[in-house]
């Protein structure tokens, strides 16, 4: 019984650590976007879309929606081809 309880506690701790680590990666993603955007060869429509996705990704991060933030930032990175 103690072993089961220990397993449950360790699993929960690891899940919390993984979630926190992923949450802190969002800023690194938008920094990469910020660095690539000035050098990117995009038309005005693409540049506007990247800027919107980047801003939306940051807001989602601030709202605690880290998975959605990473997905949104990923769309911007795809347009930038980074």
N, C-alpha and C positions, 0 to 999 in steps of 0.2 A: 504494500500500500504506500509506504514511504517512497518507494522508487517511482511509482506512478505519479505521485504528487510532485516529486522533484522533476520528472520529465515534463509535466504540464507547466510548471513554473519556468523551466529553462526554455521551453518552446515559446511561451508568451514573451519572455525577455528578449529572445532572439528576434521575434516578430516586431517588437517595439523598436529595437535597434535598427532593423532593416528599414522600417517605415521612416524613422528619423533620418537615416542616411539618404534615402531617396528624396525626402523633403528638402534636404540641404543641397541637392544637386541642381535644383531648378535655377538658382542664381548663376551657376556655372554655365548652364545652357543659354540663358539670355545674354551672358557676357560674350559667349562665342558668337552669337548672332550679332551683337553690337560690334564686335571686332570685324566680322566678315562683311557686314552691310556696306560700308563705304567703298570696299574694293569690288563688290559684286557687279556683274554686268546684267542688270535687270532693267526692264522697261518701267515706266512710272506706275503702271497697274501692279506689277509684281512687287515693286519696292513698297507700295502702299499696303499690300497684303501682308508682306513680311512684318512691317511696322505694327500693323493691327494685331497679327498673331502674337508678336513679341509682347505687346502691351497686355493682351488678353491672358497670355501665359503668366505674366508677372502678377496680374490681379487674381488669377486662380490660385497661384501659390499663396498670396496673402490671405485668401479666403480659406486656406487649408485644403484645397482640392489639388493635391500634388500629382496624382495620376493624370488628371485632366490637364494640368499645367504642362507636364512633360509631353503629353500627346500634342498639345497645341504648339509648344515650342518645337517639337519634332517636325511639324508641318512647315514651320518657318525655315527650319534647317534644310528640309528637303528642297524647298524653292531655291535656297542659297547654294544647294549642292555641297553642304558640309556635314 
